[in-house]
Amino acid sequence: MLENYLPILVFIILGVLFGVGPIIAGFALAPHRPDSEKLSPYECGFEAFEDSRMKFDVRYYLVAILFIIFDLEIAFLFPWAVVLKEIGMFGFVAMIIFLGILVVGFIYEWIKGALEWE
């Protein structure tokens, strides 16, 4: 009975070796020459000048949420386009309704000025 689990054990061992092996090899073989540039914190191409717990403007989060919404829209459009012939007119109308709701939301955000960045 235990011989049935041997392939699983070999797979786990190989997975750990392939995952952890390069990390250990990198630490063991890479040259260690730290300097002030490598050890300094890097944030968006310039030195950090304020506390890391500073408050962001709400519009930053709004733009992030809008990006996620429209990114998900594209993620739904690709599979829909692939199976459009199989789902027929019902799938077409359902996607038009879905896109219509998103367009109404986009127009609302545009009117409210959420896309204006100062």
Jmol script that loads the backbone (N, CA, C; Angstrom):
load data "model"
ATOM      1  N   MET A   1       0.811  -1.192   0.000  1.00  0.00           N
ATOM      2  CA  MET A   1       0.000   0.000   0.000  1.00  0.00           C
ATOM      3  C   MET A   1       0.861   1.265   0.000  1.00  0.00           C
ATOM      4  N   LEU A   2       1.947   1.268   0.725  1.00  0.00           N
ATOM      5  CA  LEU A   2       2.802   2.454   0.768  1.00  0.00           C
ATOM      6  C   LEU A   2       3.487   2.722  -0.566  1.00  0.00           C
ATOM      7  N   GLU A   3       3.649   1.697  -1.398  1.00  0.00           N
ATOM      8  CA  GLU A   3       4.287   1.912  -2.703  1.00  0.00           C
ATOM      9  C   GLU A   3       3.413   2.774  -3.616  1.00  0.00           C
ATOM     10  N   ASN A   4       2.115   2.882  -3.325  1.00  0.00           N
ATOM     11  CA  ASN A   4       1.241   3.758  -4.097  1.00  0.00           C
ATOM     12  C   ASN A   4       1.534   5.233  -3.831  1.00  0.00           C
ATOM     13  N   TYR A   5       2.098   5.528  -2.668  1.00  0.00           N
ATOM     14  CA  TYR A   5       2.391   6.914  -2.306  1.00  0.00           C
ATOM     15  C   TYR A   5       3.792   7.349  -2.706  1.00  0.00           C
ATOM     16  N   LEU A   6       4.608   6.432  -3.217  1.00  0.00           N
ATOM     17  CA  LEU A   6       5.978   6.775  -3.609  1.00  0.00           C
ATOM     18  C   LEU A   6       6.012   7.852  -4.705  1.00  0.00           C
ATOM     19  N   PRO A   7       5.207   7.771  -5.771  1.00  0.00           N
ATOM     20  CA  PRO A   7       5.230   8.858  -6.770  1.00  0.00           C
ATOM     21  C   PRO A   7       4.855  10.212  -6.185  1.00  0.00           C
ATOM     22  N   ILE A   8       3.935  10.231  -5.240  1.00  0.00           N
ATOM     23  CA  ILE A   8       3.540  11.495  -4.618  1.00  0.00           C
ATOM     24  C   ILE A   8       4.695  12.062  -3.806  1.00  0.00           C
ATOM     25  N   LEU A   9       5.388  11.182  -3.060  1.00  0.00           N
ATOM     26  CA  LEU A   9       6.545  11.623  -2.276  1.00  0.00           C
ATOM     27  C   LEU A   9       7.654  12.152  -3.183  1.00  0.00           C
ATOM     28  N   VAL A  10       7.909  11.462  -4.286  1.00  0.00           N
ATOM     29  CA  VAL A  10       8.935  11.926  -5.242  1.00  0.00           C
ATOM     30  C   VAL A  10       8.520  13.276  -5.827  1.00  0.00           C
ATOM     31  N   PHE A  11       7.256  13.437  -6.153  1.00  0.00           N
ATOM     32  CA  PHE A  11       6.767  14.705  -6.705  1.00  0.00           C
ATOM     33  C   PHE A  11       6.940  15.841  -5.697  1.00  0.00           C
ATOM     34  N   ILE A  12       6.620  15.595  -4.435  1.00  0.00           N
ATOM     35  CA  ILE A  12       6.774  16.628  -3.402  1.00  0.00           C
ATOM     36  C   ILE A  12       8.243  16.998  -3.233  1.00  0.00           C
ATOM     37  N   ILE A  13       9.121  15.998  -3.195  1.00  0.00           N
ATOM     38  CA  ILE A  13      10.554  16.271  -3.034  1.00  0.00           C
ATOM     39  C   ILE A  13      11.088  17.065  -4.218  1.00  0.00           C
ATOM     40  N   LEU A  14      10.725  16.677  -5.439  1.00  0.00           N
ATOM     41  CA  LEU A  14      11.177  17.424  -6.620  1.00  0.00           C
ATOM     42  C   LEU A  14      10.610  18.846  -6.634  1.00  0.00           C
ATOM     43  N   GLY A  15       9.359  18.998  -6.225  1.00  0.00           N
ATOM     44  CA  GLY A  15       8.766  20.338  -6.166  1.00  0.00           C
ATOM     45  C   GLY A  15       9.498  21.239  -5.188  1.00  0.00           C
ATOM     46  N   VAL A  16       9.828  20.704  -4.018  1.00  0.00           N
ATOM     47  CA  VAL A  16      10.571  21.495  -3.035  1.00  0.00           C
ATOM     48  C   VAL A  16      11.969  21.820  -3.554  1.00  0.00           C
ATOM     49  N   LEU A  17      12.616  20.854  -4.187  1.00  0.00           N
ATOM     50  CA  LEU A  17      13.964  21.115  -4.722  1.00  0.00           C
ATOM     51  C   LEU A  17      13.940  22.169  -5.825  1.00  0.00           C
ATOM     52  N   PHE A  18      12.948  22.084  -6.714  1.00  0.00           N
ATOM     53  CA  PHE A  18      12.866  23.080  -7.785  1.00  0.00           C
ATOM     54  C   PHE A  18      12.466  24.455  -7.266  1.00  0.00           C
ATOM     55  N   GLY A  19      11.728  24.503  -6.175  1.00  0.00           N
ATOM     56  CA  GLY A  19      11.310  25.787  -5.620  1.00  0.00           C
ATOM     57  C   GLY A  19      12.347  26.417  -4.719  1.00  0.00           C
ATOM     58  N   VAL A  20      12.949  25.615  -3.851  1.00  0.00           N
ATOM     59  CA  VAL A  20      13.873  26.146  -2.860  1.00  0.00           C
ATOM     60  C   VAL A  20      15.315  26.103  -3.371  1.00  0.00           C
ATOM     61  N   GLY A  21      15.616  25.165  -4.249  1.00  0.00           N
ATOM     62  CA  GLY A  21      16.987  25.009  -4.752  1.00  0.00           C
ATOM     63  C   GLY A  21      17.569  26.272  -5.382  1.00  0.00           C
ATOM     64  N   PRO A  22      16.882  26.925  -6.319  1.00  0.00           N
ATOM     65  CA  PRO A  22      17.436  28.150  -6.906  1.00  0.00           C
ATOM     66  C   PRO A  22      17.626  29.277  -5.887  1.00  0.00           C
ATOM     67  N   ILE A  23      16.759  29.344  -4.891  1.00  0.00           N
ATOM     68  CA  ILE A  23      16.910  30.389  -3.873  1.00  0.00           C
ATOM     69  C   ILE A  23      18.181  30.150  -3.068  1.00  0.00           C
ATOM     70  N   ILE A  24      18.378  28.912  -2.655  1.00  0.00           N
ATOM     71  CA  ILE A  24      19.589  28.579  -1.895  1.00  0.00           C
ATOM     72  C   ILE A  24      20.830  28.764  -2.760  1.00  0.00           C
ATOM     73  N   ALA A  25      20.765  28.360  -4.036  1.00  0.00           N
ATOM     74  CA  ALA A  25      21.904  28.542  -4.936  1.00  0.00           C
ATOM     75  C   ALA A  25      22.211  30.024  -5.133  1.00  0.00           C
ATOM     76  N   GLY A  26      21.164  30.853  -5.200  1.00  0.00           N
ATOM     77  CA  GLY A  26      21.389  32.291  -5.347  1.00  0.00           C
ATOM     78  C   GLY A  26      22.103  32.887  -4.153  1.00  0.00           C
ATOM     79  N   PHE A  27      21.682  32.494  -2.951  1.00  0.00           N
ATOM     80  CA  PHE A  27      22.358  32.992  -1.756  1.00  0.00           C
ATOM     81  C   PHE A  27      23.780  32.465  -1.649  1.00  0.00           C
ATOM     82  N   ALA A  28      24.007  31.217  -2.068  1.00  0.00           N
ATOM     83  CA  ALA A  28      25.328  30.606  -1.912  1.00  0.00           C
ATOM     84  C   ALA A  28      26.318  31.089  -2.964  1.00  0.00           C
ATOM     85  N   LEU A  29      25.855  31.314  -4.189  1.00  0.00           N
ATOM     86  CA  LEU A  29      26.776  31.615  -5.288  1.00  0.00           C
ATOM     87  C   LEU A  29      26.870  33.095  -5.648  1.00  0.00           C
ATOM     88  N   ALA A  30      25.919  33.894  -5.246  1.00  0.00           N
ATOM     89  CA  ALA A  30      25.911  35.306  -5.632  1.00  0.00           C
ATOM     90  C   ALA A  30      26.964  36.081  -4.843  1.00  0.00           C
ATOM     91  N   PRO A  31      27.590  37.070  -5.490  1.00  0.00           N
ATOM     92  CA  PRO A  31      28.552  37.896  -4.753  1.00  0.00           C
ATOM     93  C   PRO A  31      27.837  38.777  -3.727  1.00  0.00           C
ATOM     94  N   HIS A  32      28.440  38.922  -2.572  1.00  0.00           N
ATOM     95  CA  HIS A  32      27.865  39.740  -1.494  1.00  0.00           C
ATOM     96  C   HIS A  32      28.660  41.036  -1.397  1.00  0.00           C
ATOM     97  N   ARG A  33      28.161  42.080  -2.065  1.00  0.00           N
ATOM     98  CA  ARG A  33      28.812  43.392  -2.034  1.00  0.00           C
ATOM     99  C   ARG A  33      27.775  44.466  -1.724  1.00  0.00           C
ATOM    100  N   PRO A  34      27.295  44.537  -0.492  1.00  0.00           N
ATOM    101  CA  PRO A  34      26.301  45.562  -0.169  1.00  0.00           C
ATOM    102  C   PRO A  34      26.929  46.953  -0.122  1.00  0.00           C
ATOM    103  N   ASP A  35      26.190  47.945  -0.538  1.00  0.00           N
ATOM    104  CA  ASP A  35      26.608  49.340  -0.406  1.00  0.00           C
ATOM    105  C   ASP A  35      25.376  50.164  -0.035  1.00  0.00           C
ATOM    106  N   SER A  36      25.577  51.444   0.136  1.00  0.00           N
ATOM    107  CA  SER A  36      24.478  52.290   0.608  1.00  0.00           C
ATOM    108  C   SER A  36      23.333  52.373  -0.397  1.00  0.00           C
ATOM    109  N   GLU A  37      23.627  52.321  -1.693  1.00  0.00           N
ATOM    110  CA  GLU A  37      22.569  52.389  -2.709  1.00  0.00           C
ATOM    111  C   GLU A  37      21.690  51.143  -2.680  1.00  0.00           C
ATOM    112  N   LYS A  38      22.313  49.980  -2.521  1.00  0.00           N
ATOM    113  CA  LYS A  38      21.539  48.750  -2.510  1.00  0.00           C
ATOM    114  C   LYS A  38      20.722  48.601  -1.235  1.00  0.00           C
ATOM    115  N   LEU A  39      21.199  49.136  -0.143  1.00  0.00           N
ATOM    116  CA  LEU A  39      20.519  48.989   1.125  1.00  0.00           C
ATOM    117  C   LEU A  39      19.501  50.091   1.406  1.00  0.00           C
ATOM    118  N   SER A  40      19.463  51.124   0.566  1.00  0.00           N
ATOM    119  CA  SER A  40      18.535  52.229   0.795  1.00  0.00           C
ATOM    120  C   SER A  40      17.119  51.835   0.356  1.00  0.00           C
ATOM    121  N   PRO A  41      16.093  52.383   1.029  1.00  0.00           N
ATOM    122  CA  PRO A  41      14.725  52.092   0.596  1.00  0.00           C
ATOM    123  C   PRO A  41      14.428  52.784  -0.726  1.00  0.00           C
ATOM    124  N   TYR A  42      13.796  52.079  -1.619  1.00  0.00           N
ATOM    125  CA  TYR A  42      13.476  52.605  -2.940  1.00  0.00           C
ATOM    126  C   TYR A  42      11.966  52.641  -3.081  1.00  0.00           C
ATOM    127  N   GLU A  43      11.438  53.807  -3.406  1.00  0.00           N
ATOM    128  CA  GLU A  43       9.999  53.942  -3.528  1.00  0.00           C
ATOM    129  C   GLU A  43       9.684  54.894  -4.669  1.00  0.00           C
ATOM    130  N   CYS A  44       9.168  54.377  -5.734  1.00  0.00           N
ATOM    131  CA  CYS A  44       8.694  55.174  -6.867  1.00  0.00           C
ATOM    132  C   CYS A  44       9.777  56.057  -7.472  1.00  0.00           C
ATOM    133  N   GLY A  45      11.011  55.672  -7.380  1.00  0.00           N
ATOM    134  CA  GLY A  45      12.073  56.414  -8.031  1.00  0.00           C
ATOM    135  C   GLY A  45      12.617  57.597  -7.262  1.00  0.00           C
ATOM    136  N   PHE A  46      12.146  57.847  -6.059  1.00  0.00           N
ATOM    137  CA  PHE A  46      12.687  58.950  -5.273  1.00  0.00           C
ATOM    138  C   PHE A  46      12.740  58.551  -3.808  1.00  0.00           C
ATOM    139  N   GLU A  47      13.479  59.305  -3.050  1.00  0.00           N
ATOM    140  CA  GLU A  47      13.629  59.014  -1.626  1.00  0.00           C
ATOM    141  C   GLU A  47      12.304  59.215  -0.892  1.00  0.00           C
ATOM    142  N   ALA A  48      12.067  58.382   0.082  1.00  0.00           N
ATOM    143  CA  ALA A  48      10.873  58.535   0.905  1.00  0.00           C
ATOM    144  C   ALA A  48      11.027  59.798   1.744  1.00  0.00           C
ATOM    145  N   PHE A  49      10.025  60.666   1.722  1.00  0.00           N
ATOM    146  CA  PHE A  49      10.153  61.950   2.419  1.00  0.00           C
ATOM    147  C   PHE A  49       9.109  62.133   3.511  1.00  0.00           C
ATOM    148  N   GLU A  50       8.158  61.210   3.632  1.00  0.00           N
ATOM    149  CA  GLU A  50       7.143  61.336   4.668  1.00  0.00           C
ATOM    150  C   GLU A  50       6.980  60.006   5.381  1.00  0.00           C
ATOM    151  N   ASP A  51       6.150  60.015   6.393  1.00  0.00           N
ATOM    152  CA  ASP A  51       5.869  58.803   7.138  1.00  0.00           C
ATOM    153  C   ASP A  51       5.136  57.803   6.246  1.00  0.00           C
ATOM    154  N   SER A  52       5.424  56.541   6.409  1.00  0.00           N
ATOM    155  CA  SER A  52       4.778  55.521   5.578  1.00  0.00           C
ATOM    156  C   SER A  52       3.306  55.358   5.915  1.00  0.00           C
ATOM    157  N   ARG A  53       2.864  55.905   7.009  1.00  0.00           N
ATOM    158  CA  ARG A  53       1.458  55.802   7.399  1.00  0.00           C
ATOM    159  C   ARG A  53       0.659  57.062   7.067  1.00  0.00           C
ATOM    160  N   MET A  54       1.149  57.826   6.104  1.00  0.00           N
ATOM    161  CA  MET A  54       0.427  59.043   5.748  1.00  0.00           C
ATOM    162  C   MET A  54      -0.869  58.686   5.021  1.00  0.00           C
ATOM    163  N   LYS A  55      -1.817  59.588   5.054  1.00  0.00           N
ATOM    164  CA  LYS A  55      -3.116  59.348   4.434  1.00  0.00           C
ATOM    165  C   LYS A  55      -3.051  59.685   2.952  1.00  0.00           C
ATOM    166  N   PHE A  56      -3.699  58.854   2.155  1.00  0.00           N
ATOM    167  CA  PHE A  56      -3.800  59.099   0.727  1.00  0.00           C
ATOM    168  C   PHE A  56      -5.143  59.766   0.450  1.00  0.00           C
ATOM    169  N   ASP A  57      -5.187  60.463  -0.641  1.00  0.00           N
ATOM    170  CA  ASP A  57      -6.444  61.058  -1.070  1.00  0.00           C
ATOM    171  C   ASP A  57      -7.402  59.952  -1.484  1.00  0.00           C
ATOM    172  N   VAL A  58      -8.669  60.138  -1.234  1.00  0.00           N
ATOM    173  CA  VAL A  58      -9.669  59.119  -1.545  1.00  0.00           C
ATOM    174  C   VAL A  58      -9.716  58.849  -3.039  1.00  0.00           C
ATOM    175  N   ARG A  59      -9.404  59.840  -3.832  1.00  0.00           N
ATOM    176  CA  ARG A  59      -9.448  59.657  -5.283  1.00  0.00           C
ATOM    177  C   ARG A  59      -8.451  58.611  -5.758  1.00  0.00           C
ATOM    178  N   TYR A  60      -7.358  58.433  -5.022  1.00  0.00           N
ATOM    179  CA  TYR A  60      -6.388  57.399  -5.370  1.00  0.00           C
ATOM    180  C   TYR A  60      -7.071  56.030  -5.325  1.00  0.00           C
ATOM    181  N   TYR A  61      -7.811  55.758  -4.258  1.00  0.00           N
ATOM    182  CA  TYR A  61      -8.506  54.488  -4.126  1.00  0.00           C
ATOM    183  C   TYR A  61      -9.630  54.362  -5.143  1.00  0.00           C
ATOM    184  N   LEU A  62     -10.278  55.459  -5.458  1.00  0.00           N
ATOM    185  CA  LEU A  62     -11.352  55.440  -6.439  1.00  0.00           C
ATOM    186  C   LEU A  62     -10.824  55.050  -7.815  1.00  0.00           C
ATOM    187  N   VAL A  63      -9.690  55.616  -8.186  1.00  0.00           N
ATOM    188  CA  VAL A  63      -9.085  55.261  -9.470  1.00  0.00           C
ATOM    189  C   VAL A  63      -8.668  53.789  -9.470  1.00  0.00           C
ATOM    190  N   ALA A  64      -8.146  53.308  -8.345  1.00  0.00           N
ATOM    191  CA  ALA A  64      -7.765  51.900  -8.251  1.00  0.00           C
ATOM    192  C   ALA A  64      -8.980  50.991  -8.408  1.00  0.00           C
ATOM    193  N   ILE A  65     -10.087  51.340  -7.780  1.00  0.00           N
ATOM    194  CA  ILE A  65     -11.305  50.533  -7.894  1.00  0.00           C
ATOM    195  C   ILE A  65     -11.842  50.580  -9.320  1.00  0.00           C
ATOM    196  N   LEU A  66     -11.796  51.757  -9.942  1.00  0.00           N
ATOM    197  CA  LEU A  66     -12.255  51.855 -11.333  1.00  0.00           C
ATOM    198  C   LEU A  66     -11.396  50.990 -12.245  1.00  0.00           C
ATOM    199  N   PHE A  67     -10.094  50.964 -11.998  1.00  0.00           N
ATOM    200  CA  PHE A  67      -9.212  50.118 -12.808  1.00  0.00           C
ATOM    201  C   PHE A  67      -9.594  48.649 -12.655  1.00  0.00           C
ATOM    202  N   ILE A  68      -9.854  48.223 -11.427  1.00  0.00           N
ATOM    203  CA  ILE A  68     -10.208  46.822 -11.193  1.00  0.00           C
ATOM    204  C   ILE A  68     -11.519  46.484 -11.890  1.00  0.00           C
ATOM    205  N   ILE A  69     -12.488  47.389 -11.825  1.00  0.00           N
ATOM    206  CA  ILE A  69     -13.781  47.138 -12.468  1.00  0.00           C
ATOM    207  C   ILE A  69     -13.611  46.954 -13.970  1.00  0.00           C
ATOM    208  N   PHE A  70     -12.887  47.850 -14.622  1.00  0.00           N
ATOM    209  CA  PHE A  70     -12.757  47.757 -16.068  1.00  0.00           C
ATOM    210  C   PHE A  70     -11.791  46.653 -16.481  1.00  0.00           C
ATOM    211  N   ASP A  71     -10.879  46.280 -15.607  1.00  0.00           N
ATOM    212  CA  ASP A  71     -10.026  45.137 -15.875  1.00  0.00           C
ATOM    213  C   ASP A  71     -10.845  43.855 -15.839  1.00  0.00           C
ATOM    214  N   LEU A  72     -11.763  43.745 -14.889  1.00  0.00           N
ATOM    215  CA  LEU A  72     -12.645  42.580 -14.835  1.00  0.00           C
ATOM    216  C   LEU A  72     -13.583  42.532 -16.032  1.00  0.00           C
ATOM    217  N   GLU A  73     -13.966  43.686 -16.510  1.00  0.00           N
ATOM    218  CA  GLU A  73     -14.813  43.721 -17.702  1.00  0.00           C
ATOM    219  C   GLU A  73     -14.094  43.048 -18.867  1.00  0.00           C
ATOM    220  N   ILE A  74     -12.847  43.368 -19.062  1.00  0.00           N
ATOM    221  CA  ILE A  74     -12.069  42.757 -20.141  1.00  0.00           C
ATOM    222  C   ILE A  74     -11.895  41.267 -19.887  1.00  0.00           C
ATOM    223  N   ALA A  75     -11.704  40.882 -18.624  1.00  0.00           N
ATOM    224  CA  ALA A  75     -11.554  39.459 -18.298  1.00  0.00           C
ATOM    225  C   ALA A  75     -12.826  38.683 -18.633  1.00  0.00           C
ATOM    226  N   PHE A  76     -13.995  39.315 -18.560  1.00  0.00           N
ATOM    227  CA  PHE A  76     -15.241  38.647 -18.940  1.00  0.00           C
ATOM    228  C   PHE A  76     -15.467  38.671 -20.446  1.00  0.00           C
ATOM    229  N   LEU A  77     -14.902  39.635 -21.146  1.00  0.00           N
ATOM    230  CA  LEU A  77     -15.134  39.737 -22.583  1.00  0.00           C
ATOM    231  C   LEU A  77     -14.407  38.657 -23.378  1.00  0.00           C
ATOM    232  N   PHE A  78     -13.215  38.252 -22.961  1.00  0.00           N
ATOM    233  CA  PHE A  78     -12.455  37.268 -23.734  1.00  0.00           C
ATOM    234  C   PHE A  78     -13.146  35.906 -23.792  1.00  0.00           C
ATOM    235  N   PRO A  79     -13.544  35.310 -22.655  1.00  0.00           N
ATOM    236  CA  PRO A  79     -14.242  34.015 -22.776  1.00  0.00           C
ATOM    237  C   PRO A  79     -15.587  34.140 -23.495  1.00  0.00           C
ATOM    238  N   TRP A  80     -16.246  35.260 -23.309  1.00  0.00           N
ATOM    239  CA  TRP A  80     -17.516  35.473 -23.989  1.00  0.00           C
ATOM    240  C   TRP A  80     -17.316  35.476 -25.501  1.00  0.00           C
ATOM    241  N   ALA A  81     -16.264  36.141 -25.964  1.00  0.00           N
ATOM    242  CA  ALA A  81     -16.009  36.211 -27.399  1.00  0.00           C
ATOM    243  C   ALA A  81     -15.651  34.844 -27.972  1.00  0.00           C
ATOM    244  N   VAL A  82     -15.014  34.004 -27.172  1.00  0.00           N
ATOM    245  CA  VAL A  82     -14.635  32.676 -27.654  1.00  0.00           C
ATOM    246  C   VAL A  82     -15.860  31.777 -27.842  1.00  0.00           C
ATOM    247  N   VAL A  83     -16.829  31.865 -26.950  1.00  0.00           N
ATOM    248  CA  VAL A  83     -17.989  30.968 -27.004  1.00  0.00           C
ATOM    249  C   VAL A  83     -19.246  31.661 -27.532  1.00  0.00           C
ATOM    250  N   LEU A  84     -19.096  32.753 -28.220  1.00  0.00           N
ATOM    251  CA  LEU A  84     -20.268  33.510 -28.673  1.00  0.00           C
ATOM    252  C   LEU A  84     -21.158  32.699 -29.601  1.00  0.00           C
ATOM    253  N   LYS A  85     -20.578  31.884 -30.472  1.00  0.00           N
ATOM    254  CA  LYS A  85     -21.402  31.092 -31.395  1.00  0.00           C
ATOM    255  C   LYS A  85     -22.217  30.030 -30.663  1.00  0.00           C
ATOM    256  N   GLU A  86     -21.655  29.470 -29.583  1.00  0.00           N
ATOM    257  CA  GLU A  86     -22.378  28.428 -28.852  1.00  0.00           C
ATOM    258  C   GLU A  86     -23.506  28.994 -27.986  1.00  0.00           C
ATOM    259  N   ILE A  87     -23.316  30.193 -27.420  1.00  0.00           N
ATOM    260  CA  ILE A  87     -24.334  30.713 -26.503  1.00  0.00           C
ATOM    261  C   ILE A  87     -25.429  31.486 -27.233  1.00  0.00           C
ATOM    262  N   GLY A  88     -25.178  31.856 -28.452  1.00  0.00           N
ATOM    263  CA  GLY A  88     -26.214  32.446 -29.299  1.00  0.00           C
ATOM    264  C   GLY A  88     -26.668  33.836 -28.874  1.00  0.00           C
ATOM    265  N   MET A  89     -27.919  34.129 -29.204  1.00  0.00           N
ATOM    266  CA  MET A  89     -28.474  35.462 -28.982  1.00  0.00           C
ATOM    267  C   MET A  89     -28.646  35.767 -27.499  1.00  0.00           C
ATOM    268  N   PHE A  90     -28.971  34.760 -26.680  1.00  0.00           N
ATOM    269  CA  PHE A  90     -29.123  34.980 -25.246  1.00  0.00           C
ATOM    270  C   PHE A  90     -27.815  35.503 -24.639  1.00  0.00           C
ATOM    271  N   GLY A  91     -26.697  34.891 -24.989  1.00  0.00           N
ATOM    272  CA  GLY A  91     -25.403  35.335 -24.486  1.00  0.00           C
ATOM    273  C   GLY A  91     -25.039  36.719 -24.981  1.00  0.00           C
ATOM    274  N   PHE A  92     -25.419  37.017 -26.228  1.00  0.00           N
ATOM    275  CA  PHE A  92     -25.139  38.337 -26.786  1.00  0.00           C
ATOM    276  C   PHE A  92     -25.909  39.415 -26.037  1.00  0.00           C
ATOM    277  N   VAL A  93     -27.196  39.168 -25.796  1.00  0.00           N
ATOM    278  CA  VAL A  93     -28.021  40.147 -25.086  1.00  0.00           C
ATOM    279  C   VAL A  93     -27.550  40.301 -23.643  1.00  0.00           C
ATOM    280  N   ALA A  94     -27.173  39.202 -23.002  1.00  0.00           N
ATOM    281  CA  ALA A  94     -26.681  39.274 -21.623  1.00  0.00           C
ATOM    282  C   ALA A  94     -25.412  40.121 -21.539  1.00  0.00           C
ATOM    283  N   MET A  95     -24.521  39.975 -22.508  1.00  0.00           N
ATOM    284  CA  MET A  95     -23.292  40.771 -22.493  1.00  0.00           C
ATOM    285  C   MET A  95     -23.574  42.234 -22.797  1.00  0.00           C
ATOM    286  N   ILE A  96     -24.527  42.511 -23.668  1.00  0.00           N
ATOM    287  CA  ILE A  96     -24.895  43.900 -23.955  1.00  0.00           C
ATOM    288  C   ILE A  96     -25.452  44.561 -22.686  1.00  0.00           C
ATOM    289  N   ILE A  97     -26.273  43.831 -21.930  1.00  0.00           N
ATOM    290  CA  ILE A  97     -26.800  44.373 -20.669  1.00  0.00           C
ATOM    291  C   ILE A  97     -25.657  44.624 -19.691  1.00  0.00           C
ATOM    292  N   PHE A  98     -24.733  43.667 -19.589  1.00  0.00           N
ATOM    293  CA  PHE A  98     -23.584  43.811 -18.705  1.00  0.00           C
ATOM    294  C   PHE A  98     -22.748  45.030 -19.086  1.00  0.00           C
ATOM    295  N   LEU A  99     -22.449  45.172 -20.353  1.00  0.00           N
ATOM    296  CA  LEU A  99     -21.663  46.326 -20.813  1.00  0.00           C
ATOM    297  C   LEU A  99     -22.437  47.633 -20.633  1.00  0.00           C
ATOM    298  N   GLY A 100     -23.740  47.586 -20.818  1.00  0.00           N
ATOM    299  CA  GLY A 100     -24.547  48.789 -20.606  1.00  0.00           C
ATOM    300  C   GLY A 100     -24.488  49.272 -19.166  1.00  0.00           C
ATOM    301  N   ILE A 101     -24.571  48.330 -18.217  1.00  0.00           N
ATOM    302  CA  ILE A 101     -24.468  48.707 -16.806  1.00  0.00           C
ATOM    303  C   ILE A 101     -23.104  49.322 -16.515  1.00  0.00           C
ATOM    304  N   LEU A 102     -22.054  48.744 -17.071  1.00  0.00           N
ATOM    305  CA  LEU A 102     -20.715  49.300 -16.849  1.00  0.00           C
ATOM    306  C   LEU A 102     -20.550  50.670 -17.494  1.00  0.00           C
ATOM    307  N   VAL A 103     -21.141  50.862 -18.650  1.00  0.00           N
ATOM    308  CA  VAL A 103     -21.047  52.165 -19.315  1.00  0.00           C
ATOM    309  C   VAL A 103     -21.799  53.219 -18.506  1.00  0.00           C
ATOM    310  N   VAL A 104     -22.968  52.856 -17.966  1.00  0.00           N
ATOM    311  CA  VAL A 104     -23.713  53.805 -17.123  1.00  0.00           C
ATOM    312  C   VAL A 104     -22.871  54.183 -15.902  1.00  0.00           C
ATOM    313  N   GLY A 105     -22.221  53.207 -15.283  1.00  0.00           N
ATOM    314  CA  GLY A 105     -21.344  53.492 -14.141  1.00  0.00           C
ATOM    315  C   GLY A 105     -20.169  54.364 -14.531  1.00  0.00           C
ATOM    316  N   PHE A 106     -19.601  54.112 -15.708  1.00  0.00           N
ATOM    317  CA  PHE A 106     -18.482  54.929 -16.185  1.00  0.00           C
ATOM    318  C   PHE A 106     -18.923  56.371 -16.428  1.00  0.00           C
ATOM    319  N   ILE A 107     -20.074  56.550 -17.039  1.00  0.00           N
ATOM    320  CA  ILE A 107     -20.582  57.910 -17.290  1.00  0.00           C
ATOM    321  C   ILE A 107     -20.856  58.625 -15.971  1.00  0.00           C
ATOM    322  N   TYR A 108     -21.412  57.905 -15.003  1.00  0.00           N
ATOM    323  CA  TYR A 108     -21.664  58.484 -13.682  1.00  0.00           C
ATOM    324  C   TYR A 108     -20.357  58.960 -13.042  1.00  0.00           C
ATOM    325  N   GLU A 109     -19.338  58.127 -13.089  1.00  0.00           N
ATOM    326  CA  GLU A 109     -18.040  58.506 -12.520  1.00  0.00           C
ATOM    327  C   GLU A 109     -17.446  59.706 -13.258  1.00  0.00           C
ATOM    328  N   TRP A 110     -17.619  59.745 -14.560  1.00  0.00           N
ATOM    329  CA  TRP A 110     -17.090  60.856 -15.350  1.00  0.00           C
ATOM    330  C   TRP A 110     -17.797  62.153 -14.962  1.00  0.00           C
ATOM    331  N   ILE A 111     -19.113  62.115 -14.826  1.00  0.00           N
ATOM    332  CA  ILE A 111     -19.878  63.312 -14.461  1.00  0.00           C
ATOM    333  C   ILE A 111     -19.504  63.786 -13.057  1.00  0.00           C
ATOM    334  N   LYS A 112     -19.316  62.843 -12.127  1.00  0.00           N
ATOM    335  CA  LYS A 112     -18.957  63.196 -10.755  1.00  0.00           C
ATOM    336  C   LYS A 112     -17.526  63.723 -10.629  1.00  0.00           C
ATOM    337  N   GLY A 113     -16.725  63.581 -11.687  1.00  0.00           N
ATOM    338  CA  GLY A 113     -15.363  64.085 -11.653  1.00  0.00           C
ATOM    339  C   GLY A 113     -14.347  63.147 -11.024  1.00  0.00           C
ATOM    340  N   ALA A 114     -14.687  61.864 -10.941  1.00  0.00           N
ATOM    341  CA  ALA A 114     -13.782  60.899 -10.311  1.00  0.00           C
ATOM    342  C   ALA A 114     -12.546  60.655 -11.161  1.00  0.00           C
ATOM    343  N   LEU A 115     -12.619  60.948 -12.448  1.00  0.00           N
ATOM    344  CA  LEU A 115     -11.481  60.698 -13.321  1.00  0.00           C
ATOM    345  C   LEU A 115     -10.557  61.914 -13.441  1.00  0.00           C
ATOM    346  N   GLU A 116     -10.921  63.007 -12.811  1.00  0.00           N
ATOM    347  CA  GLU A 116     -10.079  64.205 -12.836  1.00  0.00           C
ATOM    348  C   GLU A 116      -9.004  64.065 -11.750  1.00  0.00           C
ATOM    349  N   TRP A 117      -7.767  64.191 -12.134  1.00  0.00           N
ATOM    350  CA  TRP A 117      -6.658  64.075 -11.181  1.00  0.00           C
ATOM    351  C   TRP A 117      -5.930  65.401 -11.112  1.00  0.00           C
ATOM    352  N   GLU A 118      -5.810  65.944  -9.917  1.00  0.00           N
ATOM    353  CA  GLU A 118      -5.207  67.276  -9.760  1.00  0.00           C
ATOM    354  C   GLU A 118      -3.777  67.177  -9.312  1.00  0.00           C
TER     355      GLU A 118
END
end "model"
wireframe off; spacefill off
backbone 0.3
color backbone group
